[in-house]
């Protein structure tokens, strides 16, 4: 287990006392900026689950608790086979946690960490369900706002992909949620141009841009802009047009490259009008691509 995921007996006992007798805490899965995630056994449902526990320093903050509550509320409203559901949650002034399915696997970010492009059939198979998951969320007024490789989980065994982490998502029907847009930012490398500019009402087409950028990086092994820092990438995204995908990854079928390139138009009106249309375009490009499937990368 990586050092960052080690858990002492004292910490396990402390978390067990917090989450109650229903859940048997097994180990730490990871730590984020706002929370820790633990593997646990749900005694009542007899299944493994992941428990996301709000950091103690934020539990005492009304703003921190409200953000966490809104995240779990949004996740609970979504019912899609490629979105991790929220089974249970608790929100108190001194404690906040959410219970989600446990998925054994890796993120897309883990797969592309070495900068090597992935085979295009593999990427299409992963992203079509994610586009459908976004369509489901958008239909319910939810904008994810942080679509990136690290938030796409791939299950070991069957390769099923899941969209995760609605931590900075907004609910467009909620004034309180929309009011936070200027205070909560996504990941600079994968922000849409309008997010970079701080546009308060960036809509579903912002997620489409970020998913397209995710596909571009996975297919080419590089970003479409030449900058040394995440902020530099974000600045170029506002000012310049990205390099066409086939200019850096000529092995990608033309129809598929055109689909991805359309996601990355600077003006939202020039992108795919919906995640459903994007999903359909990806499926069509796959059907019409040359039937030469590269070997699937396993490492």
C-alpha positions as CSV (number, residue, x, y, z in Angstrom):
1,X,0.0,0.0,0.0
2,X,1.4,3.5,-0.8
3,X,2.6,5.4,2.2
4,X,-0.1,8.0,1.7
5,X,-2.8,5.4,2.2
6,X,-1.5,3.8,5.3
7,X,-3.8,3.9,8.3
8,X,-2.9,3.4,11.9
9,X,-5.0,1.3,14.3
10,X,-5.8,4.5,16.2
11,X,-7.1,6.2,13.0
12,X,-9.2,3.2,12.0
13,X,-10.7,3.1,15.5
14,X,-11.4,6.8,15.4
15,X,-13.2,6.6,12.0
16,X,-15.1,3.6,13.2
17,X,-16.5,5.5,16.1
18,X,-17.5,8.4,13.8
19,X,-19.4,6.3,11.2
20,X,-21.2,4.0,13.6
21,X,-21.6,0.3,14.1
22,X,-23.2,-0.3,10.7
23,X,-19.8,0.2,8.9
24,X,-16.6,-1.8,9.6
25,X,-13.7,0.4,8.5
26,X,-11.1,-1.6,6.7
27,X,-8.4,0.8,5.4
28,X,-7.7,4.2,3.9
29,X,-8.2,4.4,0.2
30,X,-6.9,8.0,-0.3
31,X,-6.8,11.6,0.9
32,X,-8.0,14.7,-1.0
33,X,-8.0,18.4,-0.3
34,X,-11.3,18.2,1.6
35,X,-11.8,14.6,2.7
36,X,-10.5,11.1,3.2
37,X,-12.0,8.0,1.6
38,X,-12.0,4.7,3.5
39,X,-12.9,1.2,2.4
40,X,-15.5,-0.3,4.7
41,X,-17.9,-3.2,5.1
42,X,-21.6,-2.4,5.2
43,X,-22.9,-4.9,7.8
44,X,-26.5,-4.2,7.0
45,X,-26.3,-4.6,3.2
46,X,-23.4,-7.1,3.3
47,X,-21.3,-5.3,0.8
48,X,-18.0,-3.3,0.5
49,X,-18.5,0.5,0.3
50,X,-16.3,3.6,0.2
51,X,-16.9,6.2,2.9
52,X,-16.0,9.7,2.2
53,X,-15.3,11.6,5.4
54,X,-15.2,15.4,5.4
55,X,-11.9,16.7,6.9
56,X,-12.2,17.6,10.5
57,X,-10.9,21.1,9.8
58,X,-13.8,21.7,7.4
59,X,-16.5,20.1,9.5
60,X,-16.4,23.1,11.8
61,X,-17.0,25.4,8.9
62,X,-20.6,26.1,7.9
63,X,-19.4,26.7,4.3
64,X,-17.4,23.4,4.2
65,X,-20.4,21.4,5.6
66,X,-22.8,23.0,3.2
67,X,-20.6,22.3,0.2
68,X,-20.3,18.7,1.3
69,X,-24.0,18.4,1.9
70,X,-24.7,19.8,-1.6
71,X,-22.3,17.4,-3.2
72,X,-24.1,14.4,-1.6
73,X,-27.5,15.8,-2.4
74,X,-26.5,16.1,-6.1
75,X,-25.0,12.6,-6.2
76,X,-28.2,11.2,-4.6
77,X,-30.3,12.7,-7.3
78,X,-28.4,11.0,-10.1
79,X,-29.3,7.4,-11.0
80,X,-27.1,6.2,-13.8
81,X,-25.1,3.0,-14.2
82,X,-21.9,4.9,-14.9
83,X,-22.2,7.4,-12.0
84,X,-21.2,6.4,-8.5
85,X,-24.3,6.6,-6.4
86,X,-24.6,7.9,-2.9
87,X,-26.0,5.1,-0.7
88,X,-26.1,7.0,2.6
89,X,-24.9,10.2,4.2
90,X,-24.8,12.0,7.5
91,X,-24.5,15.8,8.1
92,X,-24.0,17.2,11.6
93,X,-22.1,20.3,12.9
94,X,-19.4,18.0,14.1
95,X,-19.4,15.2,11.5
96,X,-20.2,14.7,7.7
97,X,-19.7,11.6,5.6
98,X,-21.1,10.0,2.5
99,X,-21.3,6.3,1.6
100,X,-20.7,5.2,-2.0
101,X,-20.1,2.1,-4.0
102,X,-16.6,0.7,-3.7
103,X,-15.0,0.1,-7.2
104,X,-11.7,-1.7,-7.4
105,X,-9.9,-0.1,-10.3
106,X,-7.8,2.7,-11.5
107,X,-8.5,6.2,-12.9
108,X,-7.9,7.1,-16.5
109,X,-5.3,9.5,-15.2
110,X,-3.4,6.4,-13.9
111,X,-3.4,4.9,-17.4
112,X,-2.1,8.0,-19.2
113,X,0.4,9.0,-16.5
114,X,3.4,8.0,-18.5
115,X,2.3,10.2,-21.5
116,X,1.8,7.2,-23.8
117,X,-1.3,7.4,-26.1
118,X,-4.0,4.8,-25.5
119,X,-5.6,2.8,-28.4
120,X,-8.5,4.7,-29.8
121,X,-11.0,1.8,-29.5
122,X,-10.2,1.6,-25.8
123,X,-10.8,5.3,-25.3
124,X,-14.1,5.3,-27.2
125,X,-15.3,2.4,-25.1
126,X,-14.5,4.3,-22.0
127,X,-15.9,7.7,-23.0
128,X,-19.2,6.8,-24.6
129,X,-20.6,5.7,-21.2
130,X,-19.2,8.9,-19.6
131,X,-20.8,11.1,-22.2
132,X,-24.1,9.3,-21.5
133,X,-23.6,9.8,-17.8
134,X,-23.0,13.5,-18.4
135,X,-26.2,13.6,-20.5
136,X,-28.1,12.1,-17.5
137,X,-26.6,14.7,-15.1
138,X,-27.3,17.7,-17.5
139,X,-30.9,16.6,-18.0
140,X,-31.3,17.1,-14.2
141,X,-29.6,20.5,-14.2
142,X,-26.3,19.2,-12.8
143,X,-23.0,20.6,-14.3
144,X,-20.0,18.5,-13.2
145,X,-17.4,21.3,-13.8
146,X,-14.4,19.0,-13.1
147,X,-14.4,16.4,-15.9
148,X,-10.9,15.1,-16.2
149,X,-9.0,11.8,-16.4
150,X,-8.6,11.6,-12.6
151,X,-12.4,11.6,-12.2
152,X,-13.0,8.7,-14.6
153,X,-12.7,5.5,-12.8
154,X,-12.1,2.2,-14.7
155,X,-13.1,-1.0,-12.9
156,X,-10.7,-3.9,-13.0
157,X,-11.8,-7.0,-14.8
158,X,-14.5,-5.7,-17.1
159,X,-13.1,-2.2,-17.8
160,X,-16.4,-0.5,-17.0
161,X,-16.0,3.3,-16.6
162,X,-17.6,5.6,-14.0
163,X,-17.8,9.3,-13.6
164,X,-16.9,10.3,-10.1
165,X,-16.4,13.3,-7.8
166,X,-19.2,15.8,-8.0
167,X,-17.4,17.9,-5.3
168,X,-17.6,21.2,-7.3
169,X,-20.7,20.4,-9.4
170,X,-23.4,23.0,-9.6
171,X,-27.2,22.5,-9.6
172,X,-28.5,25.0,-12.1
173,X,-31.9,25.1,-10.4
174,X,-30.3,26.1,-7.1
175,X,-29.4,29.7,-6.5
176,X,-27.1,28.7,-3.6
177,X,-25.2,26.3,-5.7
178,X,-24.9,28.7,-8.6
179,X,-23.7,31.5,-6.3
180,X,-20.6,29.4,-5.5
181,X,-19.3,29.2,-9.0
182,X,-17.0,32.2,-8.6
183,X,-15.4,30.6,-5.5
184,X,-15.0,27.0,-6.6
185,X,-12.8,26.1,-9.5
186,X,-12.0,23.0,-11.5
187,X,-8.6,21.7,-12.5
188,X,-6.8,24.3,-14.6
189,X,-5.5,21.8,-17.2
190,X,-9.0,20.7,-18.1
191,X,-11.1,23.8,-17.6
192,X,-13.2,25.1,-20.5
193,X,-12.3,28.6,-21.8
194,X,-15.4,30.0,-20.1
195,X,-14.4,28.5,-16.8
196,X,-11.0,30.0,-17.1
197,X,-12.7,33.4,-17.6
198,X,-14.8,32.9,-14.5
199,X,-18.1,32.9,-16.5
200,X,-20.7,32.4,-13.7
201,X,-23.3,30.6,-15.9
202,X,-21.1,28.2,-17.8
203,X,-23.4,25.4,-18.9
204,X,-23.3,21.8,-20.0
205,X,-21.1,22.6,-23.0
206,X,-18.3,23.3,-20.5
207,X,-18.4,19.7,-19.5
208,X,-18.3,18.7,-23.2
209,X,-15.2,20.7,-23.7
210,X,-13.5,19.1,-20.7
211,X,-14.5,15.6,-21.8
212,X,-13.1,16.3,-25.3
213,X,-9.9,17.6,-23.8
214,X,-9.6,14.4,-21.7
215,X,-10.1,12.3,-24.9
216,X,-7.5,14.4,-26.7
217,X,-4.8,13.9,-24.0
218,X,-5.6,10.1,-23.8
219,X,-5.4,9.7,-27.6
220,X,-2.3,11.8,-28.2
221,X,-0.4,11.6,-24.9
222,X,-0.1,15.4,-24.8
223,X,-2.1,18.6,-24.4
224,X,-3.2,20.6,-27.5
225,X,-1.3,23.7,-26.2
226,X,2.4,24.2,-25.7
227,X,2.8,25.6,-22.1
228,X,4.9,24.7,-19.1
229,X,2.3,25.2,-16.4
230,X,-1.4,24.4,-15.8
231,X,-2.1,28.1,-15.7
232,X,-0.3,28.6,-19.0
233,X,-2.4,25.9,-20.6
234,X,-5.5,27.6,-19.3
235,X,-4.5,31.0,-20.6
236,X,-3.7,29.6,-24.1
237,X,-7.1,27.9,-24.1
238,X,-8.8,31.3,-24.0
239,X,-6.5,33.0,-26.6
240,X,-5.7,30.4,-29.2
241,X,-7.2,27.5,-31.1
242,X,-5.9,24.1,-30.2
243,X,-3.8,22.0,-32.5
244,X,-6.0,19.5,-34.4
245,X,-5.9,16.1,-33.0
246,X,-4.7,14.3,-36.1
247,X,-1.8,16.8,-36.4
248,X,-0.3,15.2,-33.3
249,X,-2.0,11.7,-33.4
250,X,-2.4,10.8,-37.1
251,X,-3.3,7.2,-36.2
252,X,-6.7,8.4,-34.9
253,X,-9.4,7.9,-37.5
254,X,-10.5,11.1,-39.1
255,X,-14.1,10.9,-38.1
256,X,-13.2,10.3,-34.5
257,X,-10.7,13.2,-34.5
258,X,-13.3,15.5,-36.0
259,X,-15.7,14.6,-33.1
260,X,-13.0,15.4,-30.5
261,X,-11.9,18.6,-32.3
262,X,-15.5,19.9,-32.2
263,X,-15.6,19.5,-28.4
264,X,-12.6,21.9,-28.2
265,X,-14.0,24.9,-30.0
266,X,-13.5,28.0,-27.9
267,X,-17.0,29.2,-28.4
268,X,-19.6,27.0,-26.6
269,X,-22.1,27.4,-29.5
270,X,-19.7,25.7,-31.9
271,X,-19.3,22.6,-29.8
272,X,-21.7,19.6,-29.6
273,X,-25.0,21.0,-28.4
274,X,-25.5,18.2,-25.9
275,X,-23.7,15.2,-24.3
276,X,-26.2,13.0,-26.0
277,X,-25.2,14.3,-29.4
278,X,-21.6,13.8,-28.5
279,X,-22.2,10.2,-27.4
280,X,-24.0,9.5,-30.7
281,X,-21.2,11.1,-32.7
282,X,-18.6,8.9,-30.9
283,X,-20.5,5.8,-31.6
284,X,-21.0,6.7,-35.2
285,X,-17.3,7.5,-35.6
286,X,-16.4,4.1,-34.1
287,X,-18.7,2.2,-36.4
288,X,-17.3,3.9,-39.5
289,X,-13.6,3.6,-38.4
290,X,-11.2,1.1,-40.1
291,X,-11.6,-2.2,-38.3
292,X,-8.0,-2.5,-37.3
293,X,-7.9,-2.7,-33.5
294,X,-4.6,-2.0,-31.8
295,X,-3.5,-4.3,-29.0
296,X,-5.1,-3.3,-25.7
297,X,-2.6,-1.8,-23.3
298,X,-2.6,-3.5,-19.9
299,X,-0.1,-1.4,-18.0
